[in-house]
């Protein structure tokens, strides 16, 4: 399946009340699932590094003007659909706060998808200007999570 088909499936899935869908095309298959209730920090928690997709593939995603400071800022976009968490567990401090300096590879947040916690890391160094999501907020593919200054 090509990326356009997968994006379209995600878009359609997000506009339905389905909790899970699985599609097979030849030898390839994809399953989309919504978490019904997940507690961060559960014993089954697994952290997986997911690299951000190429920014060229995200070029058609619209970002509201009020979320972008100026041309010297960088938006950190969600590489997947899931639930945003700012810390590894409810009792731990957030990975980053507004005003923190970040370096390439530094963890910024977790996105829980299909009961797997995916660590999102900084692709650029900079200073955190805005955190656009709160703990437990749903996030979409390509949705801005943080605004960093260059």
C-alpha positions, 0 to 999 in steps of 0.5 A, a space after each residue: 500500500 502506498 502512503 497516500 492510501 494509508 493516509 486516506 484510510 486514517 482520515 476515513 477511520 478518524 471520521 467514523 465510530 469504528 474502534 478497529 479496522 483491518 484491510 488486506 491488499 495482496 500480501 500487505 495488510 494494515 490494521 487501525 485501532 483506537 485505544 478505549 482506555 489506556 493508563 500510561 505507565 502500565 506494566 505493558 508499556 513499551 517504548 519504541 523510537 519512531 523517526 519523524 517522516 520526511 518533511 517533504 511528505 508532510 508538506 501538504 499538511 496545513 498548520 494554522 498561522 497562530 501556531 507558527 511564530 515566524 520563519 525562525 521556528 520549527 514545528 514538531 509534528 506527530 508522526 502518527 495517530 495516537 494519544 499524547 503524553 508529556 512524561 514517561 509515567 504520571 508520577 514523572 516530570 515532563 520530558 520538556 517544559 516551555 523554555 527548555 533547550 533541546 538537542 537532536 535525539 532528545 525525547 520530547 514526549 510519548 505517543 501511545 498508539 495501539 497500546 504501544 508507547 512511542 518516544 518522539 525525539 527532537 529532530 532539531 536543536 532549539 528552545 521549546 517555545 510552545 507545547 501545543 498538547 496536554 496529557 491525554 490529548 488525541 493527536 493526528 498524523 502531522 499535527 503540530 505538538 511543539 514549536 521550537 525556536 531555531 
